Amino acid sequence: MAYDRARAVKYAETFWSRPNPYYKAFADDCTNFVSQCLRAGGLPMARGWWYRRGRNGQASWSHSWAVAHSLCLFLKRGGPTGRTREVGDVGQLQLGDVICYDWEGDGRWNHNTIITAFAEDGSPLVNARTISRQHFPWDYKASYAWTPQTRYAFLHIE
């Protein structure tokens, strides 16, 4: 199945400021949100990346569905289809692709966003949750979390 970037972006535009009631909302909800966007774009749930809603609204999920570091590593290994790859430059990304953030530069991924638009200069703009953001500059330098040690992983879904 092909990844439908437009559907992923539409989902991100709909739910960037409020949780989808179908899914559990987490205190740190960035990765859960990005996973939902990827799923809305048609990526299949797979071993290592899944969410299940049971009876009475009870839910269970994989670490890679809801934990920033785990999702980043999962996508770097190819994601649910084996066709996600890390690229070396943000300019290689498209709508619906993912950016991971390591605020301290220590190798531990802390945050994830999804590209939903491009600025006039061609730089990506992202949507995110935990602190809700819509069309925020991809580098996150305007965020309280950004540090000079911040590192990025640019993940393209083929």
NUDO-49007 format. One record per residue (C-alpha): x, y, z. Coordinates in steps of 0.05 Angstrom, whole numbers, plus 5000, padded with zeros to 4 digits. Layout:
@u X; v Y; w Z
...
//
This chain:
@u 5000; v 5000; w 5000
@u 5026; v 5069; w 4982
@u 5034; v 5122; w 5035
@u 4982; v 5176; w 5024
@u 5017; v 5240; w 5045
@u 4956; v 5283; w 5035
@u 4915; v 5240; w 5083
@u 4971; v 5242; w 5135
@u 4975; v 5317; w 5130
@u 4900; v 5325; w 5132
@u 4899; v 5285; w 5197
@u 4955; v 5327; w 5225
@u 4917; v 5391; w 5207
@u 4854; v 5364; w 5241
@u 4884; v 5339; w 5306
@u 4945; v 5382; w 5320
@u 4909; v 5422; w 5374
@u 4863; v 5368; w 5403
@u 4867; v 5293; w 5412
@u 4827; v 5245; w 5370
@u 4780; v 5214; w 5421
@u 4791; v 5145; w 5390
@u 4862; v 5144; w 5417
@u 4889; v 5152; w 5487
@u 4921; v 5220; w 5499
@u 4988; v 5220; w 5535
@u 5020; v 5275; w 5576
@u 5077; v 5274; w 5526
@u 5035; v 5262; w 5463
@u 5081; v 5281; w 5405
@u 5097; v 5210; w 5384
@u 5027; v 5183; w 5393
@u 5004; v 5241; w 5348
@u 5056; v 5227; w 5294
@u 5040; v 5153; w 5296
@u 4966; v 5170; w 5286
@u 4984; v 5214; w 5226
@u 5026; v 5159; w 5195
@u 4970; v 5109; w 5205
@u 4920; v 5158; w 5175
@u 4966; v 5162; w 5115
@u 4958; v 5087; w 5106
@u 5020; v 5058; w 5139
@u 5001; v 4989; w 5165
@u 5008; v 4971; w 5237
@u 5064; v 4920; w 5243
@u 5103; v 4881; w 5293
@u 5138; v 4933; w 5335
@u 5089; v 4990; w 5317
@u 5016; v 4983; w 5336
@u 4957; v 5009; w 5375
@u 4896; v 4970; w 5398
@u 4833; v 4996; w 5429
@u 4797; v 4943; w 5469
@u 4731; v 4937; w 5502
@u 4708; v 4993; w 5548
@u 4757; v 5041; w 5515
@u 4818; v 5005; w 5544
@u 4878; v 5012; w 5499
@u 4947; v 4981; w 5490
@u 5004; v 5003; w 5446
@u 5076; v 4988; w 5428
@u 5133; v 5031; w 5453
@u 5147; v 5054; w 5382
@u 5076; v 5079; w 5376
@u 5082; v 5126; w 5436
@u 5155; v 5136; w 5456
@u 5197; v 5186; w 5416
@u 5262; v 5148; w 5419
@u 5230; v 5082; w 5400
@u 5191; v 5111; w 5340
@u 5254; v 5145; w 5314
@u 5294; v 5080; w 5317
@u 5236; v 5040; w 5287
@u 5231; v 5088; w 5228
@u 5307; v 5089; w 5219
@u 5303; v 5014; w 5211
@u 5252; v 5021; w 5155
@u 5186; v 5029; w 5192
@u 5126; v 4985; w 5183
@u 5136; v 4976; w 5108
@u 5212; v 4974; w 5106
@u 5212; v 5035; w 5060
@u 5227; v 5091; w 5109
@u 5298; v 5117; w 5106
@u 5339; v 5170; w 5140
@u 5363; v 5225; w 5093
@u 5420; v 5273; w 5105
@u 5386; v 5339; w 5092
@u 5319; v 5370; w 5111
@u 5312; v 5393; w 5039
@u 5301; v 5320; w 5018
@u 5237; v 5314; w 5058
@u 5166; v 5320; w 5033
@u 5097; v 5331; w 5064
@u 5081; v 5275; w 5112
@u 5154; v 5259; w 5128
@u 5179; v 5258; w 5201
@u 5232; v 5297; w 5238
@u 5260; v 5270; w 5304
@u 5294; v 5315; w 5355
@u 5350; v 5299; w 5405
@u 5351; v 5362; w 5448
@u 5414; v 5345; w 5488
@u 5453; v 5314; w 5430
@u 5462; v 5251; w 5473
@u 5433; v 5201; w 5424
@u 5366; v 5197; w 5458
@u 5309; v 5221; w 5414
@u 5261; v 5266; w 5453
@u 5209; v 5292; w 5404
@u 5177; v 5278; w 5337
@u 5140; v 5322; w 5287
@u 5107; v 5313; w 5218
@u 5117; v 5360; w 5159
@u 5051; v 5393; w 5140
@u 5072; v 5454; w 5098
@u 5130; v 5492; w 5070
@u 5149; v 5565; w 5083
@u 5159; v 5614; w 5025
@u 5234; v 5599; w 5027
@u 5219; v 5525; w 5018
@u 5237; v 5504; w 5089
@u 5190; v 5453; w 5122
@u 5138; v 5472; w 5173
@u 5115; v 5419; w 5222
@u 5055; v 5402; w 5265
@u 5064; v 5371; w 5334
@u 5030; v 5358; w 5400
@u 5050; v 5356; w 5473
@u 5055; v 5431; w 5464
@u 5010; v 5439; w 5404
@u 5043; v 5469; w 5343
@u 5017; v 5482; w 5273
@u 5063; v 5502; w 5216
@u 5121; v 5512; w 5264
@u 5192; v 5521; w 5236
@u 5223; v 5452; w 5230
@u 5287; v 5470; w 5268
@u 5248; v 5486; w 5332
@u 5297; v 5541; w 5351
@u 5237; v 5583; w 5376
@u 5220; v 5527; w 5426
@u 5240; v 5526; w 5499
@u 5266; v 5455; w 5488
@u 5317; v 5472; w 5434
@u 5390; v 5475; w 5455
@u 5454; v 5487; w 5415
@u 5466; v 5411; w 5422
@u 5401; v 5394; w 5386
@u 5409; v 5340; w 5333
@u 5358; v 5320; w 5281
@u 5339; v 5256; w 5244
@u 5304; v 5268; w 5177
@u 5260; v 5208; w 5159
@u 5231; v 5201; w 5089
@u 5174; v 5152; w 5077
@u 5178; v 5123; w 5006
//
